[in-house]
Every structure is written in structure tokens, then in C-alpha cells.
Amino acid sequence: MAHNNKLRPIELLAPARNAEIAIEAIRHGADAVYIGASSHGARSAAGNSLDDIKRVVDFAHQFNAKVYVTVNTIIYDRELAQVEQLVGELYRVGVDALIVQDMALLRMNIPPIALHASTQCDIRTPGKAEFLQRAGFSQLVLARELTLEETAEIHSRVSVPLEAFVHGALCVSYSGDCQAGFATMGRSANRGQCPQICRHKFDLLDESGRKLIEGKHLLSLRDLNRSASLADMIEAGVSSFKIEGRLKDADYVKNVVASYRRRLDEIINANPDKYVRSSYGRSEVNFTPDLNASFNRGFTDYFTRTPRPAVRMASADTPKWIGQPVGKVITASGNRIRARLTSALANGDGLGYFDSKGEFVGFRLNRIEGQTLIAAKTLADIPSGATIYRNSDRLRQQRLEGATATRTIDIDMTLRATSRGLAIDLSDCAGNHASVATDIVLEQARTPQQDARRGVLTKTGDSVYRVARLTDNAGNLFIPKSTLADLRRRAIEALDRTKRASYRFDYRQAEQRNVLLPADTTLTYHDNVANRLAESFYRDHGAQTIQPAAETQTSLPDKMTVMTTRYCLRREYGRCLHTPAGKEWPRRLYLQSGPMRLTVEFDCAACRMHILKEK
């Protein structure tokens, strides 16, 4: 049946590196996918051609699933015409919305495609959310750092859907407000080229150079996992649940999407008077989803709830996926490890251990002989008693590499006799209808015909439909199988045409140009204004002073804040300045990684940490 307008649609939004992964995400239960265009996406290694994006659109729209394209880098003046042309092409192939951060899109001569404000827009306050809604954005992607209470406050102030991340890698800095990669290595996250310096190994130093912490990945966060908080997030106002990972492979996307699909369906089914799924179709998977079985650096729910001091957010030992423990080392020599195993292993599994220096060493299991593991390479520095981890389960991976899901739409089919022959009526769960008829002279059969007709009519072939209810009103007429098959085929084609013609797009919201920024607003390089159209947008809304984006400046300041984080090293290591242990560390600290040296300052009043690059 069609959606009740009083019910809030709930959307599971999946990442896609390419068209094949996007289609698999939809098969496994995604209500929408986000995918990079040929340029100007925040993952420059995940671009896609128009033909591939159109292929995704055609597949997705069968299920009323949406396709969002990321055009979420900052844009230089010389690129404005190129992006304008790209947007027009994306609109023509049927893309549902663009995810953007550059306000130039609001000043371009483009079709009325819906615009979603990217997490790169750094939406962390109700005022920012209100402004962007009134500027014309149809959906807002919230900062990952927000608590449930902060999300609920924003929800109370806006009417457009709120989108929030629920799973995957975390940026340690507020998204969109990170200049660290550009300032230290000339590679800008706001241009899709993040060098991920937050995954580097650092020493933490005081002003004298004394090492407080040595050789740890101090800014490398664990991966986000809010699967236990979905009901609370919906209650707080989140409507779109976003999985991070446009660089992840198909196995990851299949598993994570199927897992969240199951959890969200439980919530929706338990609240049929409040929520409805935003797309249609039944996904059936032939494996057991398990979030622990896909790449992760350990999990955190981040700031969903007030952080507890004893709960770690960082993955300081390694930025790699270590996997699940499967045994302990007894002895090791060369490429052979005698181990006490707690899980069954298989040839080809990916295993690993921490050596005596604390480095994670991975290896492939060539074969197993009883309790002896034979690696595909010579191994060194394996401490006796070390835990062995598995981060690649070859048997599970083989299952996921094949066809693992089907997605179908239930339809009702009625076969009836007419004055001139036969007709088939179809209707789907979305309220779409189609009828086709054929002229044919029919005769009464000598034997019952219903079972034979059912066998023909319910064979829906390669279509996405499954006949959930068949009503046969043709009595005991003899109807050739070829006639039934042709009528069924034409009916399905007619239903497809009806759905395409009635597909509803969400068009661009009108910009309210009389909305002003707070008085005397000064925009700095943190606001990423990189072109004349974005500057014009902000001036129209009352900005007095606009400093250009760091990427457009000929020289950078001698001292600049390159990260602002809600994650705090002092809290992580039990040295909060509000506690007695905080006095054990000086107020000013430094991060050193090779020649890279960063200053760490703490804004305790706002509970924020600032990372600075100083010459």
C-alpha cells in the first residue's frame, strides 16, 4: 500500500565506491545510496561515470530507492563552469539529490535538483541548521560529534530531514573543519585528498621535549557503531541513517547494510503508527550479518551519549583492523606457529599478532596442521603467549563474494475474462496499478486449469516482482501457455512504465535571501570559501568580512588551527584538567611524528581540543 503521509519515512543510506557496489547495497536493503561523480567528491578515488550512475538510478528507482551524488569538495573559480555542467548532466540521468558543501551551488545556473548539506558543512548548532534549511537545503547531514540531546534540539528547530552517521570510520576533527592535511602535506580533505595524518603514529611531548606518551596513534579513533542506539536516534529526530565507507569493498557494504536493515526493520515494525520505510521491496540474504566480521578498528558510539571517562574512543595501538582473537601462541619458528586455538581456522585466513614492539603484524595462513599454523611468509618477533587475531575469514569471504541477496516487490495479480478475451490487473505495495488485455476466442476446458495457469503466471523471470497473491477469475477456460506468458510479460512492462511515470522527485527548496547571518559575522578559512559565488552567497546573507579558504591562499599563517576536535587526549588518558590527575601534564602539549610537529591546546570551557600548525 502507499505511504501514509503522517508516518515519518526512515532511510538507510549506504556508501558505494562504484555502480556494482551501489546495486548490491540496494539488493541488501539500502533505501538510498550515495556515490561519487566523475569529479569534486570528497573521496577522489571513488569517482564514477554518468553511464554508471544512470545504471544505479534505473535499478534503485524500481524500489523507490534514492541515489545521492557527492559533489562535496570546495570548488575553485576556474572550475565553476565545469561543476555547473556536471550538475546538469546528473539531473538529466535522474539523480535524486546532490550532497554538497560549497555554497556556490546555490548561485549556479543549474536545474532544480535537491541539495543536501554535507557533513563537510560542519552542522553542529541549531542556528547553523536553521540557516542552511532556509538557504534551500532539503536534508542536513549532522556533525558526527553530536549527542542525542543536541540532535533533538536541532530537530526541534528545523523541518527538513536530518541525516546522521551510524557506522564506519570517524574523522577526529569536525568534518569540513580540518586543514591538517593541507597545512602539513599539501593534500586537502576539502578537495577529496585527505592524507589521514590522524592515523599517523605520534609521540606526545611537553615543552621540554619529554615524552609523555611514545609511539601511539593518538588521533586515530575507533570506528563508529550506533547499532544499539537506533531507536533513540529516531526519537531524537534522525530520519536518514548513514553508513560511512565509499572506499570500502562490496563484502563490507553487503554485511553492514544487511545488519542495519534488520535492526531498523525491527524498530519500524514495532512502531507502524509512527514510522515507515522510505523504499519498497523485500531483501532476503543468505548469510548471517555480523558487524564484527567486517573491517573495524574497534567500536565506539562516540558522543551519542555523555562519554564515560573510562571508555576509550581511540584505537591507539594500530589504525589497522586486528579482527577477533582466535588463539594464543605457544612457540614460533620461521613460518610455523604452534598455538592453542579457540576458533576453527581455514587455509587462506588473514591472521595477525602484536610483536614485542607493539606493532601489529599481519600474515596469511597457508595451511593448518592440527594446532600448528603455517604462514605464507617467514615471521619474526612473535612473543610467546601473544594473542592471535583473525581479520579475514576466508570461508565467509567466499560466501560474500557470490550472489548473497535478492530484493523483490510483492504484487497482486488478477486474471479475468473479458467480453473480448482476457485481461491481467497488477498492483504493487506502493499503490501502483497496471492492466493489459488481449483479444482471443476461448473455449471451456475438459480438465481443471487453475494449477497450470498459476505455474505460468507466477513465473516473473528476471523482474523484481514476486506474485504474493494471485486471483484467477478465468474459470475453467482453456488458455494457451504462450498467451498467458505474453500477457504476464506485458502486464509487468506496463507496471514498470507506470512506476517510472509516477516516480516522485524531491526538488530544490527555495532560498530565502532575506535570512541574515548573525551581525558582524566574520568568515575565516575554517568556513572554506573558495570562489566568487560562495563569497557572493555569504555577502548576500550579511557577512561583513570573508577570509578565503586556506587552499586558495598564497601563503599560510605562521600559526593556524588545523583541527578542532571534541575528542580530547586528556580525557582519553585520564588527565582532564578538571581532575587532580590533570596537573600531571602541563597545559600546553605537542604531537610529534617524524618532522611533523603540532601544538595541542585545550578549551576546557567548551570541552574542545585544538591542534595547531606553527612555523
Disulfide bonds with the S-S distance in Angstrom:
none
